[in-house]
Amino acid sequence: MQEYDVIVVGAGNAALSAAISAHENGAKHVLVLEKAPRDMRGGNTHWAGAVLRIAFDEPRELEPLLPGIEEQYESFYEGITPYTRKDYLDDLMRVTSGRTDPTLSRILVDNSKDTVFWMHEVGGVKMEPAITIAGVKKGNMVVWPRGLVVRAVHEGVGLSRTWFAAAAKRGIEVRYASAATELLLDDRGRICGTKVRGPHGLEAIHAKAVVLGCGGFEANVQMRTQHIGPLVGAAKVRGTPFNQGDGLRMAIAIGAMPWGQWSGCHATPISADWGDFAPREYTDRSNRLSYVYGLMINRKGRRFVDEGEDQNLYTYAKFGRAILAETGAKGYQLFDSKVLHLLEPRYSTSKPIVAGSLKELLAELDIDDKEQALRTVEEFNAAPRVGKVFDPTKKDGYATRGLAIDKTNWAVKLDSPPYFAYSVTGGITFTFGGLKINENAQVIGTDWRPLPGLFTCGEMVGGLFYDNYPAGTGLVSGATFGRIAGRNAAKLAQACD
């Protein structure tokens, strides 16, 4: 009977980071178990925009990731603001209302740049500027939001393909259509492998260490309804249908401690025009994140968030959840012609409703109170403004005054026909509830001791995110804790020899 050094359950960014790290650190026999068939492989990574949030003190620290970039973009580094570790931690604390796990968040932030360089150098992940997601052109220069400059070439699709290619180059075995169903324990209570349901039936596969990197429960309607609520239970899924919470269930069954916000999730505004799962071929292009330049209304014809609360990359996760709480879990984003050029290219994947007047536009929408919708827009247009200038490259303070929900930045009027409307709903991407781990990515049991031989990474790490999420953190977190988990699993395997 063959025994592997390390089994990695899952095949997304975090899991493959763990597999490659384990091999890099001396685990000769590494097995990756991918529940999906080969043509659906890669977990949620396939759907990712693949922007990577990195802490750095000077913009030119990014040069090794972007060789020759100044030949393509004029004054490229002049548009980048330093993003220190303190800035990163402050953002995590702010968007999670101070609830992010202090130990895990520090590990994430302190390792963010080194992790991305490791992805580039060891994983072979090529990088490019995240121009269609984060950068805003101002004259001849691109202005970048802090910490969000680079992404993987070809976004999540490219990242996933590169990780699989790196694994193949190292001789790491990947088994497809192979679902881990149970963690195996030896007589000492150590994790010693997994039971697997594969193409040829059930089998037990043994290993000296196991890394769980198989995602949350976002695709499991029963678990979503139970832990997050009935509104999210009915949500569309922006990601793989295979993330059913299997790893969480298996770990909790042997005494792992649930940790983090099990009632929370990352739920991006996406087009409401598609089915229960965002189409795989559209990857991350189902997103609708340019609401900062317009208005969002619900089916009652009312606004329900401050669209200008912050840059969209700090608000989209919680605004997607907010849409789910509205009637029919649906809304519309409204824009006029003068901001149309600011909309992300991803809006091109659906056809907007267009009209020459606001009244005509609202009459075409699937909303219950069209008269109220018109009043909402007219009141917004008529509201007094703070006397500042609209600037799409930063929080501009151009705000309304006196509305039930004021728009606190980018409060440009909708007054330039024709007018455009895009349907939106909340597309759940990943869940915030997970397992408790320590600094070595070991899973902690309900007795507050590590479960020997068991590690986890990616969406299964509990405690990092609460209520909201800063864009670009998930993939960096996945690779950071995947790298740590793989390294420590390899060390454990060698100690067992």
N, C-alpha and C positions, 0 to 999 in steps of 0.2 A: 504494500500500500504506500503510495507516494505521499510524503508530507512536505508541504510548502513552508518556506520561511515566513512569508506574510501573505495573507489573503486580504484583498481590498474589495469591499462590497460597494458597487457603484462605478460609474465611468464618466462622470462629469469633470469639471475643472478641479475640484477639490480632491476627488478620488484619484485621478491620474497624477496630480501633484504628489499625492501620498505614495502611489506606486513607484513613480520615478525617484522620489526621495529615498524610499526604502532600498531600491536597487543601487542608487548612488552611494548609500551608506553601508553596503555590504551584504544585503539580502540577495542571494543568488537566484532563488526560486520564488518569484512573485506571481501571484494569480489575481487577475481582475475578473470579478463576476458582474456581468452586465445583464440585468433582467430583460432589457429590450432586445429585439432582433437587431441585426447589424444596421439595417437601413433606418432605424429609429434610435440609434445609439447616442450617448453623450449627455443624457440628462437635460437639465435646464440650460446648460452652457450654449447649446445650439440657438436658443432664443435671445441670448444676451447681446446687448450693444457693445459689450467688452471694453467699456471705458474703465480705467484703472486709477483709483484715487491714491495718490502718493504724497508723502511728506518730503519736502526738500527745502534747503535754505537758499539756494541760488538757482535761477532758471537753467543755467548751463550745466547743472548736474545731470540734466536729462539728455545731454548730447549723445552719449553712447547708445541710447535707445532710438535716436532719430538722426542717423548720419546723413549729412548733406541736406538737411531740411531747410537751411537758409537759402539754398538755391531755388526752392519751390515757393517759399513764403517770405515776402519782404518784411524785414524787421521782426522776424519770428519771435525771438526771445524778449523783445521789448514789450510784447503783449502779455507776458507771463508774470504774475505776481508770486513771490516766494510763498510757500505754504509750509510753515514749520510744524513740528510735532505738536507744539502747543495749539496751533490753529486747528489741526486735525482733531485732537482730543476735545477742544472746545466745541467743534462742530458736532462731534458724537454726543457730547454731554447735552448740547442745546437741543438737538432734534429728538433725543430720547428722554427729555425732561430730567436729566441727571440719573437715569436708571441703568445706563449701560454698565456692565460688569467692569470694575476698575482694573482688575488684573488682565482680563482678556483684551479689553480695549487698549491698554498700554502695550501689550504684546503685538497687537495688530498694527498700531501706529508706529511703534519703534522698528518694526520689521518691514513696513510697507515698501519702502524703496528697495531694500535688499531683496525682498521677495520678487518684485517685478524684474529686477536685474537678473535674478536667478531664473525666472521664467524665460527671459530672453537668452541668457547664456547657456543654461543647461537644457532647458526645454526646447530651445530653438524658436521661441515665439517671436515673430517679427512685429514691430510696433509702427504706428503711424499717428499723426495728430487726429484727435477725435473731433474733426471739423464739423461733421453733420449732426453731432450730438451736443457738443459743449461750446465750441468757439462761435463768437459773433463778430462779423466784420465791421470795422469802424474806419472808413476811408480805405487805405491800402493795408491796414494792419488788422490782424485777428486778435481780439481780446478774449482771454481765456478765464473761465471761473477758477477760483483758487483750488489747486490740487488736481484739477481734471484737465489734463493736456493730452495724455497718450491713451491709446487703445490698441488691442490686437488687430493686425491686418485682417480684413474680411470679417471683422467683428466676431461674434460667438462661433459662427461656422468655421472661420479660420482658426480660432483658438482651439476648438475641439479637434479639428483635423490634425493640427500640429501636435497636440498632446498624444493622440493615437499614434502618429508617426514616430514620435520620440519613444513611446513605449515599445513599439515594434522594433526600433533600432536597437534597443537594449535587450531584446528577447523576452520581454514581459508577456506572459500568456494572457489573452483575453478570451473569455468564454461568453458567447452571446446567448440570449434566450435562456439565461441561467439565473433563476431567482433564489436568493438565499432565504430560507424559511425559518431557520432556528440556529441559535448559537450553541455550540457543543462545549461541554465542560468535562474536565478530567476529574479523577478522584480527589484531587487537591482543591478543586473549585476554580481552576484556571481555565480560561477560554482556550480551546484547543482546535477550533475549526468551525465549520458551518454545515448545516444540512442544506442541500441545494435541489431544487426542482428544475431539471434541465430538459433538453430535447429527448433524452432517453430515460426519463423517469427520475426517481429520487435517489440521491446518494449522499454519503457523508464525506466531506473533504477536510483533511486535517492540516493544521498549520500551527506554528509556534506563536503567532500573533495575528490578530484580526483588526483591520481598520474599517469602520463603518463610514462611508461617504456617499450614502444613497438617498440623500435629500429628505425633505420634510413630508407633510401629509396634505399638500395643497391640492392634489388631484383626487383625494379621497373625500367624497361628498359626506359620508357619515362622520368622519373625524372633523371635517370643517364645521359641520352643523353642531356637533357636540362641543367642540372646544372654542370656536369663534362665534358661532351663532347662525340662525337660519338664513339671514340675509347673505352671509358669505357662503353658506352651504349651497346656495343657488348661483354662485358666481361663475363666470367664465374663467377658464384657466389659460394663462399666458405662459405656457411651458409644457413640459412632457406629461403625458397621461400616466406615466409609470411611477411617479412619486406618490406612493400610496401609504407612506408611513411605516413601511416594513421594518426598516432598521430601528426606528424608535420602539416599535412593538417588541421586536426581538430583544433589545437591550433592557427594556423595562421588565420583561418577563424573567430576566435573571437578576434583577435587583438594581438596575441603573436608576439614578435619580433624575426625574424630570426637572427641567430648569428653564428659566426665562419666561417670556410672555406667550403662553399657549393660546391666549385669546387674541394674539396679534398676528398681523401678516403684512407683507409687501403686496399691495394691490394697485397696480399701475392703471391710469386711465388708458383704455384701449378703445378701438372702434367697437360699437355695439352691433355692427352689421354682420358679424361672423357667428359661427356656431359655438358650442360649449368649449371648444379648444381653439385657440388662435392658430391659424394654418401654419404648419411647419415650414412651408416654402417662403412665408413672409418673415420668418425669424422675429427680430425685434421690431419690425416695421408695422406692427399693429398698434404701437404706442401713439398716444395723442398728448404731447407734453407742451404745446405752445400756448396753453391757456393763459399764460401771464400777459399776453398781448391782446386778449379779448375778454369775453365773459362766459361763465358757465351757468346755465339755468337748468332746473329740474322740470319734471312733467307738470308741475303746478305753476310754471312760469316764473319761478323765483330763483335768485342766486342763493347759494348755500355755503360758499366758502369765499374767503378773500383771495382771489386769484393772484394778487400781487403781494401776498404775505412774505414771500422770499423767492429767490431764484428757483425755477421749477425743479432743479436737481436736488433741492432740499425739501420739496413739498409733494412731489408726485406720488410717493408711496402712500402717504396718508390721504391725499385727495382721491386716489382710486378707491380707498376704503370708504371715503365720504360719499362717493357716488352710489356705492352699494346700499347705503342707508336711505337713499331717496326712493320715492315711489317708483316701482318697476325697475329699480336698480339701473336707471338710465337717465341721461341728460344730453345736453347739446352744448357745444362750444361755438360761440358766435364771433365773427371777425368782420372787419370791413376791408376795403381794398388797399388802404394805405399801409396795413401791417402784413399783407399777404406774403410779401417777400421774406418776412421773418419766420414764417412757419417752417418747421423741420421738414426735410424732404420726405419723411415717413408718411406725411399726410397724403402723399400722392397715391397710396395704396387703396384709397377709397374715394368715391365720388361725392363731393359736397353738394348740399342743396344751395342753390344760388338764386337770388332775386334782386330786383332793382330798388326795392324799398324794404324797410324793416318790417312793415305790416305784411307785405307779401311774403317775406321770408318766414316769419313766424307762423303764418297761415299754413305753410307747407309742412310744419314740424309735427311729430307725433307727441303732442303735449295736450293736457286736459284743459288748460286755461290760457288760451291765446291772448285774451284781452289783458290778463295780468302780466303775461310775458312782455307785451308791448309797453305797459306801464313801467315794468322793471327796467327796460332799456332806456326809455325816455327819462325816467328819474335819474338813472346813472348819467346820461348825457347832460342833464340839467344841473347836476350837483356841483356845488362850488369846488374848485381845485386849489390845492396848495400851489403857490406860484413857482413851480420848478419845471424844468424842461424834460420832456420824454427822452430817455436814454436807454435803449435796449441792452446795452453792454453791462449794466450794473443796476443795483437797487437805486432808483433815481428819486425816491421820495415824492414823485408826482402822484398825488393822492386826492381822493374825493373826501368831502366832509359832509356829515349829516345823514348818511344812508344807514339803514339797519345793519348792513355789512359794508363798511367802507373798503374800497380797493386802495391799499396803502402804497403801492408802487405801480408804475406803468398804466396809470388810469387814463389812457388816451380814449377819447370819445369814439363811438361808432357812428361816424357821420359821412363816410365816403363810399358811395355806392360803386359797384354792386356789393351785396352783403353775402356772407358765406356761413353755413352751419354744418358742423360735423357731429354725428352721433357719438356718444361715449358711454362706456360702462366701466366698472372696475374689474380688471383682469388680474386674478391672484397669481403671483409669481412664486413666492415662497412663504413659508410660515416661520414665525419668530420663536415658537416653542421648540425646545430641543432637550439635550442632555447636559448635565453638569460635567465639565472637564476641568483639569488642572493645567498648569503651565506646560506640561509635557504632552498635552492632548490625551491623557488617560481619562477614561470614563470613570466617574465617581459613583459609587453605590449609595444606596439609601442609608448605609451605616457610616457614610462620610469617608470611606476608604476607597482607593482605586480598585476597580475590577481587574485583576491581573490578566494581562494579555489582550485587553480591549482598548482601542483608541477610536476617536471620531474626529470629524472635520466637516467643513462646509455648512450647509443649512442645518445639519443636525447639532451644531453647537448652540446651546441655549445661553441667553443672557446678554448678547451683544446689542440687540435691537429691541426697542419698545415703541410702539405706536407709529414710529416713523423711521426713516432710513436715509442716509446721505448717499447719493448716487456714486457708483464706482467702488463702494466698500465691499460688496458681496464677493466679487471674484478675488479681490486681494485677500480678504479674510479666508476664503476657501483655499487659496494657494498657500497662505501663511500657515494655517493650522494643518493643512494637508502635508506640507513640507515637514512640520514638526512631528506630526503623527507618524509619517513614514520613517523618519530618522529614528525615532524612539522605538518603533516596532522592529526595525532592523537591529538595533542594539539589543533588544530583548531576545530576538531570535538567535543572535550570535552568542549571547550569554547562556542560552539553553543547549548549545552544541556540546 
